[in-house]
Amino acid sequence: MQPGARIGLMSKDDFEPPSAAMMVWEATAQAMQAKYEAFPGFDQVKIDLLFIADEATLRRIHDAATHAPFAEIKTKVRRRDILLYVVTPRQDLLNLGYGEFLESLGLVFMGTCR
C-alpha cells in the first residue's frame, strides 16, 4: 500500500460517535503504523476502509496465540462476522494500492475486466 493508506478497525459494541474509538493502521514510507483515534462518524472519518467486529473477534485477532491473524480476518470477513465498509472511492483505493489487499481477503474488487 502507498503512504497515506488508512484502515480502521473498531468494535460494533462501541460504535457511537464521538465516544467510539478505532484502531487505525496507516501506511508510511517506512512501514505500517498503528494508533487509536476517535471515530467521528462516517461523514467525517479519515480512513479508506473500516472493519467492524464484535469484541470476541477483536480479542481473537489480537491474541498472541492466534498464529495467523490475517487469515482470521479473511475468514471472518467471508462469513460476515466482520463487516467491511469501503469509505474511499474505488479509483482512489486503486491509487493507494488496495487492489491486492482486497483480493487477498477474497473480495472481488476489480471485477472480471481489468
Beta strands, then each sheet from edge to edge (+ up, - down):
strand 1: 6-11
strand 2: 21-27
strand 3: 32-38
strand 4: 49-53
strand 5: 82-86
sheet 1: 3+ 2- 1+ 4+ 5-
end
